[in-house]
Amino acid sequence: MAADLASNSAYYSLVAAGKRERALATGAVLGLMAGVGAVLLPAPLGLGVGPTDRTMETKLMSVGLYVAGGLAAGAVYSEL
């Protein structure tokens, strides 16, 4: 859990690599890429597809949660 928290924090800190005016858009793109990766990559990597590949709703919710995380990171960065 600690490694997951650290890696997600490092990933979403990339929001700060762009311009502050585009922080929300950058966060949304980062979240979208992470969400799509979470849905598409487990099977080819042999990690099992249960958590994200049950139904279309599960896939959309997974992507949506990552996008929400990216938007949150962008909002925090733009307010700092």
N, C-alpha and C positions, 0 to 999 in steps of 0.2 A: 504494500500500500504506500509506503514511504517513497519507494522508487517511482511509482506511478504518479504520485503528487509532484515529485521533483521534476520528472520528465515533462509532465503537462505544464508545469510552471515555466520551465525553460522554453518549451514550444510556444506558449502564448506570450512570452516576453518578446517574441519577434514582432509584436505589434509596435513596439517602441522603435523598431528599425526604420519605420516609415515616417512620413510627415504627420504631425499631430492632427492636422485638418482631415486626414484620411484614416484616422485610427479606427473608426467604426467599420469602414469598408475593408480595411486590412484585417481586422479581427474577424469579420464575416467570411472573408476568403480563407483565412487560416482555419477557421472552424469548419467550413465546407470541405476543405481538403482533408482535414483530420477525420471528419465524419464519413466521407466517401471511402477513405482508407480503412476505417474501422469496419465498414460493411463489405468491402471487396477483398481485402488482403488476408483475413484469417484463413480462408480455405487454401489458397496457394501456399501459405506459410505453414500449413499443417497444424494450426492452432485450434481448430474446431469452429464450427459456424453457429452453434446453438444460440449464443447471446444476441447476435445481430441479424440472423438470417431466418428467423422463424416465419414472419409474415411481412408483407409490404409495410404495414403499420409499424412494425418493429424497426425496419430499416429506416423509415422516415423519422421515427422518434430518435433513433441513434444519431442520425445526421443532424437533426434539429437540436439535440442537446449539445453537440459539439459547436454548432453555429451559435447557440446561446452563450456558450463559454467564450467564444471569440468576441462576440459583441460585448460581453461583460468586460473582458480585458481591454477592448478598445475604448469603452466608456470610462473605465478607470484611468487609462492613460491620457485620454483627452481632458480629463478633469484635474490631473496633477499639474 
